[in-house]
Amino acid sequence: MTIFLDRVAAAKRLAAALAHYRGKNPLILAIPRGAVQMGRVVADELEGELDVVLVRKLRAPASPEFAVGAIDETGWAYIAPHARAAGATDKYLEQEQRAQLEILKKRRALYTPGRPPIDPAGRITMVVDDGLATGATMIAALHAVRVKDPAKLICAVPVAAPDSLELIQPYADEVVCLEAPADFYAVGQFYRSFPQVEDEEVVALLAASTITHVVQHD
């Protein structure tokens, strides 16, 4: 079982697995907050652009860390097959979707003020996360990007639960995953260092990416 030193180390290995896309101006869309630092590394290695795709986990009633689905900025929601068994009633899911949608609106205003998201239409687009546990947020992210008509849609993660990896396959044109161990319990178990990423770091990484985008297209 591979243990990554940290997100940067995992991102470098992921970029190596995606090296055939270098020079094709790929768009790297990271899922905040943990994957944004990884997205920066992948974008730099592949000579691409970095932006975010904003989705939020729908939390299980009795276990906030456990996802029973996910929602994107438009309000489209993926509800996991196990949601009912985890106690998520229709009423609960409606309330949870409203709460998470409000957080998404605030994050968009904070992360990319004064500019629209970079358009993936007609571009090789990679959705990056630091790992897949239930796969719910990745499904919502891939759905959100697919409707914008990318030329190719790639899911790229260092590690995933095997059943979640299978679950997300239909939503992407290509799935790149470095490790899918049978003894998967949580994403963090595969990193020696797995700190919380704060909004300030995300803002700084995206601000630097915006400057690069402007320079490239000036």
Secondary structure, 3 states (H helix, E strand, C coil): CCCECCHHHHHHHHHHHCHHHCCCCCEEEECCCCCHHHHHHHHHHHCCEEEECCEEEEEECCEEEEEEEEEECCCCEEECCCCCCCCCCHHHHHHHHHHHHHHHHHHHHHHCCCCCCCCCECCEEEEECCCECCCHHHHHHHHHHHCCCECEEEEEEEEECHHHHHHHHHHCCEEEEEECCCCCCCHHHHECCCCCCCHHHHHHHHHHHHHHHHHHHC
